[in-house]
């Protein structure tokens, strides 16, 4: 596989909830982060950092601003350049959980996703978004046993690609 097994910058809400559940379920160690807004990976839990609310929590920078942006006084932007940072994966724990969830149905048997109305902090629009994403995720999960079977029967090698980590390596 040559990359793009996951998209770290555009994770659907129900998957983000599942990822944070897996981090807790597997007892991943606390991970310290070098940031003033997010100091450790537990700060990313859905009851602290809302689903669809990571853009506000991401660190911001003006380093990548060109001369034009500096002249017009552009505001700092999130350090990740993706336009879809509402649910951007941040911690190493989240990346590992994402890979486990997209390659095998085993952990999904331990996860009970809540109804959109029961997810803290969601607006009416985000509830609709969650429900749509839940339908898409359910369709994905139906095919997941076949993915596990495929990986069990063929040698598989993988390299990381830009979306597996981030689009911004500067």
Residue frames as a rotation matrix with the C-alpha (Angstrom) as fourth column:
UNK 1
0.594 0.804 0.000 0.00
0.804 -0.594 0.000 0.00
0.000 0.000 -1.000 0.00
UNK 2
-0.358 -0.816 0.454 1.45
0.833 -0.499 -0.239 3.32
0.422 0.293 0.858 -0.96
UNK 3
-0.989 -0.077 -0.124 -0.34
0.133 -0.823 -0.553 5.66
-0.060 -0.563 0.824 1.38
UNK 4
-0.579 0.804 0.136 -3.72
-0.738 -0.588 0.331 7.23
0.346 0.092 0.934 2.09
UNK 5
-0.648 0.389 -0.655 -4.94
0.450 0.889 0.082 4.33
0.614 -0.242 -0.751 4.21
UNK 6
0.103 0.676 -0.730 -6.41
0.955 -0.271 -0.116 6.97
-0.277 -0.685 -0.674 6.50
UNK 7
-0.041 -0.086 0.995 -7.13
0.382 -0.922 -0.064 10.65
0.923 0.377 0.071 6.31
UNK 8
-0.453 -0.245 -0.858 -5.99
0.887 -0.026 -0.461 12.26
0.091 -0.969 0.229 9.55
UNK 9
-0.992 -0.051 -0.117 -7.44
0.063 -0.993 -0.098 15.62
-0.112 -0.105 0.988 8.64
UNK 10
-0.453 0.882 -0.131 -11.06
-0.814 -0.350 0.463 14.73
0.362 0.317 0.877 7.89
UNK 11
-0.955 0.087 -0.282 -12.27
0.191 0.911 -0.365 12.17
0.225 -0.403 -0.887 10.42
UNK 12
-0.148 0.974 0.172 -16.03
-0.043 -0.180 0.983 11.77
0.988 0.138 0.068 10.73
UNK 13
-0.090 0.180 0.980 -17.58
-0.881 -0.472 0.006 12.48
0.464 -0.863 0.201 14.14
UNK 14
0.866 0.453 0.212 -18.65
-0.499 0.750 0.435 8.92
0.038 -0.482 0.875 14.98
UNK 15
0.583 -0.740 -0.336 -15.18
0.428 0.630 -0.648 7.62
0.691 0.234 0.684 14.03
UNK 16
-0.270 -0.682 0.680 -13.55
-0.302 -0.610 -0.732 10.28
0.914 -0.403 -0.041 16.22
UNK 17
0.354 0.482 0.802 -15.74
-0.922 0.034 0.386 9.17
0.159 -0.876 0.456 19.11
UNK 18
0.982 -0.001 -0.190 -14.72
0.004 1.000 0.013 5.55
0.190 -0.014 0.982 18.43
UNK 19
0.199 -0.980 0.031 -11.04
0.216 0.012 -0.976 6.52
0.956 0.201 0.214 18.29
UNK 20
-0.283 -0.283 0.917 -11.17
-0.736 -0.549 -0.396 8.22
0.616 -0.786 -0.053 21.67
UNK 21
0.712 0.572 0.408 -13.05
-0.703 0.575 0.419 5.21
0.005 -0.584 0.812 23.04
UNK 22
0.801 -0.476 -0.364 -10.29
0.281 0.835 -0.474 2.88
0.529 0.277 0.802 21.80
UNK 23
-0.144 -0.865 0.481 -7.61
-0.236 -0.442 -0.865 5.08
0.961 -0.238 -0.140 23.36
UNK 24
-0.060 0.208 0.976 -9.36
-0.989 -0.148 -0.029 4.60
0.139 -0.967 0.215 26.72
UNK 25
0.858 0.513 -0.002 -10.35
-0.511 0.855 0.084 0.96
0.045 -0.071 0.996 26.13
UNK 26
0.655 -0.674 -0.342 -6.80
0.354 0.673 -0.650 -0.16
0.668 0.305 0.679 25.33
UNK 27
0.843 -0.286 -0.455 -5.31
0.403 -0.222 0.888 1.94
-0.355 -0.932 -0.072 28.11
UNK 28
0.354 -0.741 0.571 -2.93
0.651 -0.243 -0.719 3.85
0.671 0.626 0.396 25.89
UNK 29
-0.177 -0.539 -0.823 -0.45
0.958 -0.285 -0.020 5.80
-0.224 -0.793 0.567 27.96
UNK 30
0.766 0.376 -0.521 -0.93
0.338 -0.925 -0.171 9.50
-0.546 -0.045 -0.836 28.45
UNK 31
0.021 -0.734 0.679 0.97
0.991 -0.075 -0.111 11.45
0.132 0.675 0.726 25.84
UNK 32
0.140 -0.046 -0.989 2.29
0.429 -0.898 0.103 14.91
-0.893 -0.438 -0.106 26.58
UNK 33
0.380 0.045 0.924 2.00
0.904 -0.230 -0.360 17.47
0.196 0.972 -0.128 23.80
UNK 34
-0.592 -0.681 -0.431 4.04
0.726 -0.683 0.083 20.64
-0.351 -0.264 0.898 23.39
UNK 35
-0.409 0.530 0.743 1.22
0.407 -0.623 0.668 23.13
0.816 0.576 0.039 23.20
UNK 36
-0.980 0.053 0.194 -0.44
-0.190 -0.560 -0.807 25.63
0.066 -0.827 0.558 25.48
UNK 37
-0.175 0.984 -0.025 -4.02
-0.967 -0.167 0.190 24.70
0.183 0.058 0.981 24.48
UNK 38
0.864 0.352 -0.361 -3.60
-0.322 0.936 0.142 20.92
0.388 -0.007 0.922 24.39
UNK 39
0.149 -0.867 0.476 -1.02
-0.988 -0.147 0.041 19.70
0.034 -0.477 -0.879 26.90
UNK 40
-0.756 -0.344 0.557 -1.75
-0.388 0.921 0.042 15.96
-0.527 -0.184 -0.830 26.83
UNK 41
-0.894 0.371 -0.253 -3.77
-0.093 0.398 0.913 13.52
0.439 0.839 -0.321 24.73
UNK 42
-0.517 0.758 -0.398 -6.50
0.850 0.400 -0.343 13.24
-0.101 -0.516 -0.851 27.37
UNK 43
-0.554 0.299 -0.777 -7.33
-0.075 -0.947 -0.311 16.91
-0.829 -0.114 0.547 26.59
UNK 44
-0.829 0.191 -0.525 -8.69
-0.547 -0.085 0.833 15.54
0.115 0.978 0.175 23.31
UNK 45
-0.813 0.581 0.042 -11.44
0.528 0.765 -0.368 13.46
-0.246 -0.277 -0.929 24.96
UNK 46
-0.455 0.685 0.569 -14.92
0.571 -0.266 0.777 14.31
0.684 0.678 -0.270 23.59
UNK 47
0.536 0.695 -0.479 -16.12
0.817 -0.287 0.500 15.72
0.210 -0.660 -0.722 26.92
UNK 48
0.099 -0.582 -0.807 -13.21
0.503 -0.671 0.545 18.22
-0.859 -0.460 0.226 26.90
UNK 49
-0.756 -0.297 -0.583 -12.61
-0.375 -0.533 0.758 18.86
-0.536 0.792 0.292 23.20
UNK 50
0.177 0.973 0.148 -15.98
-0.399 0.208 -0.893 18.58
-0.900 0.099 0.425 21.47
UNK 51
-0.199 -0.054 0.979 -16.51
0.778 0.599 0.191 16.44
-0.596 0.799 -0.077 18.40
UNK 52
0.342 0.211 0.916 -16.22
0.856 -0.473 -0.211 18.85
0.389 0.856 -0.342 15.43
UNK 53
0.993 0.109 0.032 -14.45
0.084 -0.893 0.443 21.33
0.077 -0.437 -0.896 17.72
UNK 54
0.429 -0.898 -0.100 -10.76
0.787 0.317 0.529 20.76
-0.443 -0.306 0.842 17.21
UNK 55
0.241 -0.352 0.904 -10.13
0.720 -0.560 -0.410 23.66
0.650 0.750 0.118 14.85
UNK 56
0.734 0.106 0.671 -10.39
-0.257 -0.871 0.418 26.07
0.629 -0.479 -0.612 17.77
UNK 57
0.906 -0.363 0.219 -8.05
-0.108 0.302 0.947 23.92
-0.410 -0.881 0.234 19.88
UNK 58
0.594 -0.720 0.359 -5.31
0.791 0.442 -0.422 23.52
0.145 0.535 0.832 17.28
UNK 59
-0.037 -0.682 -0.730 -2.18
0.540 -0.629 0.560 25.61
-0.841 -0.373 0.392 17.71
UNK 60
0.905 0.361 0.223 -2.05
0.393 -0.513 -0.763 28.62
-0.161 0.779 -0.606 15.38
UNK 61
-0.098 -0.986 -0.132 0.89
0.660 -0.164 0.733 30.15
-0.745 -0.015 0.667 13.52
UNK 62
0.822 0.241 -0.515 1.80
-0.198 -0.728 -0.656 32.92
-0.533 0.641 -0.551 11.10
UNK 63
-0.111 -0.976 0.187 5.03
-0.120 0.200 0.973 31.23
-0.987 0.085 -0.139 9.97
UNK 64
-0.425 -0.045 0.904 3.64
0.756 0.532 0.382 30.11
-0.498 0.846 -0.192 6.61
UNK 65
0.668 0.672 -0.320 2.16
0.406 -0.689 -0.601 33.52
-0.624 0.272 -0.733 5.84
UNK 66
-0.031 -0.634 0.772 3.62
0.990 -0.127 -0.065 35.00
0.139 0.762 0.632 2.70
UNK 67
-0.904 -0.417 -0.095 4.36
0.424 -0.903 -0.065 38.68
-0.059 -0.099 0.993 2.17
UNK 68
-0.537 0.769 0.347 0.81
-0.080 -0.456 0.887 39.43
0.840 0.448 0.306 0.99
UNK 69
0.352 0.698 -0.624 -0.78
0.569 0.369 0.735 37.90
0.743 -0.613 -0.267 4.08
UNK 70
-0.257 -0.520 -0.814 1.66
0.957 -0.253 -0.141 39.79
-0.133 -0.816 0.563 6.30
UNK 71
-0.950 -0.126 0.286 0.86
0.204 -0.943 0.263 43.07
0.237 0.308 0.921 4.56
UNK 72
-0.219 0.949 0.226 -2.89
-0.228 -0.275 0.934 42.68
0.949 0.153 0.277 5.01
UNK 73
-0.575 -0.090 0.813 -2.45
-0.803 -0.127 -0.582 41.53
0.155 -0.988 0.001 8.60
UNK 74
0.096 0.616 -0.782 -3.86
-0.373 0.751 0.546 38.03
0.923 0.239 0.302 8.25
UNK 75
0.514 0.198 0.835 -4.82
-0.858 0.135 0.496 36.29
-0.014 -0.971 0.239 11.46
UNK 76
-0.621 -0.720 0.311 -2.88
-0.730 0.675 0.107 33.26
-0.287 -0.161 -0.944 12.67
UNK 77
0.271 0.653 -0.707 -4.05
-0.825 0.536 0.178 30.00
0.496 0.535 0.684 11.10
UNK 78
0.835 0.001 0.550 -4.08
-0.335 0.794 0.508 26.45
-0.436 -0.608 0.663 12.50
UNK 79
-0.133 -0.991 -0.015 -0.69
-0.673 0.079 0.735 24.78
-0.727 0.107 -0.678 12.07
UNK 80
-0.497 0.060 0.866 -2.35
0.514 0.824 0.238 22.20
-0.699 0.563 -0.440 9.83
UNK 81
-0.857 0.074 -0.511 -3.29
-0.372 -0.775 0.512 23.68
-0.358 0.628 0.691 6.45
UNK 82
-0.778 0.611 0.143 -6.20
0.602 0.662 0.447 21.34
0.179 0.434 -0.883 5.81
UNK 83
-0.658 0.636 0.402 -9.54
-0.475 -0.766 0.434 23.05
0.584 0.094 0.806 5.36
UNK 84
0.449 0.839 -0.307 -11.21
-0.318 0.471 0.823 20.27
0.835 -0.272 0.478 7.34
UNK 85
-0.620 -0.779 -0.091 -9.66
-0.118 0.207 -0.971 20.34
0.775 -0.592 -0.220 10.80
UNK 86
0.203 0.792 0.576 -12.87
-0.802 -0.203 0.562 19.92
0.562 -0.576 0.594 12.81
UNK 87
0.892 0.085 0.445 -11.78
-0.335 0.783 0.523 16.39
-0.304 -0.616 0.727 13.71
UNK 88
0.417 -0.829 -0.372 -8.08
-0.559 0.089 -0.824 16.33
0.717 0.551 -0.427 12.85
UNK 89
0.807 -0.260 -0.530 -6.15
0.514 0.751 0.414 13.53
0.291 -0.607 0.740 14.54
UNK 90
0.671 -0.560 0.486 -3.48
-0.585 -0.802 -0.117 15.00
0.456 -0.206 -0.866 16.79
UNK 91
0.228 -0.609 0.760 -1.94
-0.859 0.241 0.451 12.47
-0.458 -0.756 -0.468 19.17
UNK 92
-0.662 -0.560 -0.499 0.02
-0.711 0.680 0.180 9.35
0.239 0.473 -0.848 18.26
UNK 93
-0.785 0.429 0.447 -2.54
-0.021 0.703 -0.711 7.37
-0.619 -0.568 -0.543 20.28
UNK 94
0.213 0.924 -0.318 -5.30
-0.417 -0.208 -0.885 8.57
-0.884 0.320 0.341 17.98
UNK 95
-0.010 -0.293 -0.956 -3.37
-0.997 0.070 -0.011 7.54
0.070 0.954 -0.293 14.87
UNK 96
-0.934 -0.358 -0.013 -2.80
-0.354 0.926 -0.131 4.03
0.059 -0.118 -0.991 16.24
UNK 97
-0.463 0.842 0.278 -6.48
0.020 0.323 -0.946 3.72
-0.886 -0.432 -0.167 17.23
UNK 98
0.260 0.549 -0.794 -7.55
-0.779 -0.367 -0.509 4.89
-0.571 0.751 0.332 13.75
UNK 99
-0.429 -0.491 -0.758 -5.43
-0.849 0.505 0.154 2.24
0.307 0.709 -0.634 12.04
UNK 100
-0.961 0.088 0.261 -6.78
-0.053 0.872 -0.487 -0.48
-0.271 -0.482 -0.833 14.32
UNK 101
-0.185 0.982 -0.041 -10.35
-0.104 -0.061 -0.993 0.58
-0.977 -0.180 0.113 13.57
UNK 102
0.326 0.346 -0.880 -10.01
-0.855 -0.288 -0.430 0.76
-0.403 0.893 0.202 9.78
UNK 103
-0.424 -0.586 -0.691 -8.20
-0.826 0.562 0.030 -2.55
0.371 0.584 -0.722 9.35
UNK 104
-0.857 0.097 -0.506 -10.20
0.215 0.960 -0.180 -4.90
0.469 -0.263 -0.843 11.56
UNK 105
0.031 0.958 0.285 -13.75
-0.237 -0.270 0.933 -5.25
0.971 -0.097 0.219 12.90
UNK 106
-0.215 -0.124 -0.969 -12.57
0.683 0.690 -0.240 -6.70
0.698 -0.713 -0.064 16.24
UNK 107
-0.925 -0.203 -0.321 -12.50
0.377 -0.591 -0.713 -3.50
-0.045 -0.781 0.623 18.29
UNK 108
-0.668 0.723 0.173 -15.83
-0.498 -0.608 0.619 -2.35
0.553 0.327 0.766 16.88
UNK 109
-0.032 0.661 -0.750 -17.49
0.346 0.711 0.612 -5.15
0.938 -0.240 -0.252 18.86
UNK 110
-0.320 -0.198 -0.926 -16.43
0.945 -0.006 -0.326 -3.31
0.059 -0.980 0.189 22.04
UNK 111
-0.983 -0.114 -0.144 -17.68
0.116 -0.993 -0.005 0.12
-0.142 -0.022 0.990 20.95
UNK 112
-0.036 0.998 0.055 -21.19
0.983 0.046 -0.179 1.44
-0.181 0.047 -0.982 21.43
UNK 113
-0.864 -0.246 0.439 -21.58
0.376 -0.896 0.237 4.71
0.335 0.370 0.866 19.56
UNK 114
-0.560 0.682 -0.470 -24.07
0.370 -0.301 -0.879 7.08
-0.741 -0.666 -0.083 21.14
UNK 115
0.340 0.719 0.607 -27.03
0.940 -0.242 -0.240 8.62
-0.026 0.652 -0.758 19.39
UNK 116
-0.315 -0.508 0.802 -26.16
0.610 -0.755 -0.239 12.08
0.727 0.414 0.548 18.07
UNK 117
0.447 0.609 0.655 -28.45
-0.110 -0.689 0.716 13.71
0.888 -0.392 -0.242 20.60
UNK 118
0.962 -0.084 -0.259 -26.41
0.272 0.318 0.908 12.14
0.006 -0.944 0.329 23.43
UNK 119
0.048 -0.986 0.163 -23.04
0.938 -0.012 -0.347 13.50
0.344 0.169 0.923 22.24
UNK 120
0.239 0.051 -0.970 -22.02
0.701 -0.700 0.136 16.52
-0.672 -0.713 -0.203 24.33
UNK 121
-0.283 -0.410 -0.867 -21.89
0.048 -0.909 0.414 19.99
-0.958 0.076 0.277 22.75
UNK 122
-0.750 -0.039 0.660 -23.40
0.640 0.207 0.740 19.15
-0.165 0.978 -0.130 19.33
UNK 123
-0.644 0.556 -0.526 -25.45
-0.528 -0.820 -0.220 21.82
-0.554 0.136 0.822 17.58
UNK 124
0.408 0.875 0.260 -28.54
-0.265 0.386 -0.884 20.95
-0.874 0.292 0.389 15.54
UNK 125
0.650 -0.234 -0.723 -26.47
-0.753 -0.074 -0.654 21.14
0.100 0.969 -0.224 12.35
UNK 126
-0.455 -0.891 0.008 -23.77
-0.872 0.444 -0.205 18.90
0.179 -0.100 -0.979 13.84
UNK 127
-0.240 0.473 0.848 -26.41
-0.393 0.751 -0.531 16.37
-0.888 -0.461 0.006 14.92
UNK 128
0.820 0.534 -0.208 -27.51
-0.367 0.211 -0.906 16.12
-0.440 0.819 0.369 11.27
UNK 129
0.251 -0.831 -0.496 -23.88
-0.887 0.008 -0.462 15.80
0.388 0.556 -0.735 10.20
UNK 130
-0.551 -0.432 0.714 -23.27
-0.745 0.640 -0.188 13.04
-0.376 -0.635 -0.674 12.80
UNK 131
0.240 0.750 0.616 -26.32
-0.279 0.661 -0.697 11.07
-0.930 -0.004 0.368 11.61
UNK 132
0.857 0.000 -0.516 -25.19
-0.515 0.051 -0.856 11.27
0.026 0.999 0.044 7.97
UNK 133
-0.104 -0.986 -0.133 -21.64
-0.910 0.148 -0.387 10.26
0.401 0.080 -0.913 8.90
UNK 134
-0.322 0.065 0.945 -22.98
-0.649 0.711 -0.270 7.40
-0.689 -0.700 -0.187 11.05
UNK 135
0.761 0.633 0.144 -24.82
-0.284 0.524 -0.803 6.00
-0.583 0.570 0.578 8.02
UNK 136
0.620 -0.614 -0.488 -21.62
-0.626 -0.012 -0.780 6.19
0.473 0.789 -0.392 5.94
UNK 137
-0.372 -0.785 0.495 -19.57
-0.926 0.279 -0.254 4.61
0.061 -0.553 -0.831 8.74
UNK 138
0.140 0.513 0.847 -22.06
-0.505 0.773 -0.384 1.75
-0.852 -0.375 0.367 9.07
UNK 139
0.950 0.168 -0.264 -21.70
-0.308 0.361 -0.880 1.02
-0.052 0.917 0.395 5.35
UNK 140
0.133 -0.981 -0.143 -17.91
-0.810 -0.024 -0.585 0.96
0.571 0.194 -0.798 5.79
UNK 141
-0.340 -0.269 0.901 -18.17
-0.869 0.456 -0.192 -1.38
-0.359 -0.848 -0.389 8.78
UNK 142
0.700 0.660 0.273 -20.20
-0.475 0.716 -0.512 -3.90
-0.533 0.229 0.814 6.77
UNK 143
0.853 -0.394 -0.343 -17.20
-0.194 0.370 -0.908 -4.50
0.485 0.841 0.239 4.49
UNK 144
0.298 -0.803 0.516 -14.56
-0.944 -0.329 0.033 -4.50
0.143 -0.497 -0.856 7.21
UNK 145
0.483 -0.153 0.862 -14.52
-0.321 0.885 0.337 -8.28
-0.815 -0.439 0.379 7.81
UNK 146
0.917 -0.148 0.371 -13.49
0.397 0.445 -0.803 -8.72
-0.046 0.883 0.467 4.16
UNK 147
0.615 -0.737 0.279 -10.60
-0.531 -0.649 -0.544 -6.29
0.582 0.187 -0.791 4.66
UNK 148
0.251 -0.511 0.822 -9.31
-0.862 0.268 0.430 -8.30
-0.440 -0.817 -0.373 7.61
UNK 149
0.684 0.051 0.728 -9.58
0.136 0.971 -0.195 -11.49
-0.717 0.232 0.658 5.58
UNK 150
0.916 -0.363 0.172 -7.69
0.114 -0.177 -0.978 -9.91
0.386 0.915 -0.121 2.67
UNK 151
0.386 -0.807 0.447 -4.87
-0.836 -0.511 -0.202 -8.69
0.391 -0.296 -0.872 4.92
UNK 152
0.365 -0.207 0.907 -4.63
-0.626 0.667 0.404 -12.14
-0.689 -0.716 0.114 6.50
UNK 153
0.666 0.023 0.745 -4.04
0.337 0.883 -0.328 -13.83
-0.665 0.469 0.581 3.14
UNK 154
0.688 -0.492 0.533 -1.63
0.516 -0.185 -0.836 -11.57
0.510 0.851 0.127 1.31
UNK 155
-0.223 -0.810 -0.543 1.70
0.960 -0.278 0.020 -10.01
-0.167 -0.517 0.840 2.27
UNK 156
0.731 0.534 0.426 1.09
0.576 -0.816 0.034 -6.35
0.365 0.221 -0.904 2.91
UNK 157
-0.409 -0.847 -0.341 3.63
0.908 -0.415 -0.057 -3.55
-0.093 -0.333 0.938 3.10
UNK 158
0.700 0.692 0.176 2.81
0.695 -0.717 0.059 0.06
0.167 0.081 -0.983 3.78
UNK 159
-0.638 -0.768 0.053 4.48
0.722 -0.622 -0.303 3.44
0.266 -0.155 0.952 3.72
UNK 160
-0.024 0.606 -0.795 3.14
0.649 -0.595 -0.473 6.61
-0.760 -0.528 -0.379 5.28
UNK 161
-0.266 0.064 0.962 1.77
0.853 -0.449 0.266 9.24
0.449 0.891 0.065 2.94
UNK 162
-0.809 -0.133 0.572 0.88
-0.002 -0.974 -0.228 12.88
0.587 -0.186 0.788 3.45
UNK 163
0.069 0.927 0.369 -2.62
-0.590 -0.260 0.764 12.22
0.805 -0.270 0.529 4.81
UNK 164
0.379 0.018 -0.925 -1.39
0.500 0.837 0.221 9.54
0.778 -0.547 0.308 7.19
UNK 165
-0.409 -0.567 -0.715 0.50
0.912 -0.275 -0.304 12.15
-0.024 -0.777 0.630 9.18
UNK 166
0.313 0.527 -0.790 -0.32
0.357 -0.836 -0.416 15.66
-0.880 -0.152 -0.450 7.99
UNK 167
0.747 -0.028 0.665 -0.10
0.644 -0.223 -0.732 17.83
0.169 0.974 -0.148 4.92
UNK 168
0.790 -0.399 0.466 2.26
-0.382 -0.914 -0.134 20.17
0.480 -0.072 -0.874 6.77
UNK 169
0.676 -0.622 -0.395 5.72
0.717 0.678 0.160 18.89
0.169 -0.391 0.905 7.43
UNK 170
-0.029 -0.701 0.713 7.30
0.298 -0.686 -0.663 22.34
0.954 0.193 0.228 7.80
